[in-house]
Every structure is written in C-alpha cells, then in structure tokens.
Amino acid sequence: MRLSLARSLHSKLGAPATATRVAIASSSNYSTLLPSQNRGNTPAQHQNINIPSSSRKYTTYSQLPSEHQMVYEMCRKFAEEELMPNAGKWDQKHEFPTEAVDKLAELGLMGINCSSDHNGSELDALSYAIAMEEISRGCASVGVIMSAHNSLYLYPIDAFGSDDLKERYISPYTGHE
C-alpha cells in the first residue's frame, strides 16, 4: 500500500515510476538507489543496507551527553545573538565578518578538532558537527568560513604535518594562546 501511494505521488509530480523507487526505511534497514550498470533504459538497481539500530544512539539534542549539550547551547546562543542579527547586513554589503570570526576563535571553534598541544579545543567529531549546524543556522557564510578553516586548513596539518609545521601553522591560528 505504501509503495502504491508513493508511485501515485511520483506520477502526480511528474517523476516516472520506473526511474524512481521510494524506500520506506525502518529503524534497522535503509535502502539506497544505485545507478544501473548498463546505463540503458533499465531502472536503477535497488540495494539494501543494514544499519544496526544500536548505532543510532541519539535522536534529539536533549539526549546528548552533557559536553555535547554545552557545545550545542553555546553555539546556538552565539548564532542567535551575534550571527542572525548581522548576517543579512554582511551579505548585502559583501563584508567579511571579521568580528564574528574572532569571537568564534575566542570560543575555541576555530580549532575545534585540533589537539590541545597546539592550542586546539580537542573536541570530537560530534561536537564539530553540532557546532557547524548551529553556526551555519545563524549565518551560512560564517559556517563556511569555520568549516574551511577547521577542515581544509587545520585538519590536514594536524593529522599529517610534522611537529614543526604544527607549531608554525596551527598554534597561531586556533584563536586561543
């Protein structure tokens, strides 16, 4: 019944029923579409991926451990008080949000996943994801700046650089000395 409802919705929206397949996901079974191997007029192949329900531990922020809740609340407050009121102005005037980025550094978010040996906050990936979500909710541009700084600039040096490179190129740019 669900599949026929999905097909009727797709036909009303203009998507051909043979090219689109809707998967009804349960808590332990996800479905994905894979492109067809022969690239002809055949529909996409369907593959089931089993994900144990035990790997999905958290569903709301209130269920997160206290450390992650503190990151969430700090970033949410910063986004609402500092970013949201200014985001439109920065976009309209094509300004770089220097003061906001400086405040992110003061909060430890511009070195969130770097080791403390190099002035980083040494937080885990979940903290980083929570921070990115909340900062980006406040201002997408500031979220991109934070993401590029942490992921494209700091992470490769922290993960693969020599101690000398880390000292020269990470420590001065994490924001807390």
Secondary structure, 3 states (H helix, E strand, C coil): CHHHHHHHHHHHHCCCCCCCCCCCCCCCEEEEEECCCCCCCCCCEEEEEECCHHHCCCCCHHHCCHHHHHHHHHHHHHHHHHHHHHHHHHHHHCCCCHHHHHHHHHCCHHHCCCCHHHCCCCCCHHHHHHHHHHHHHHCHHHHHHHHHHHHHHHHHHHHHCCHHHHHHHCHHHCCCC
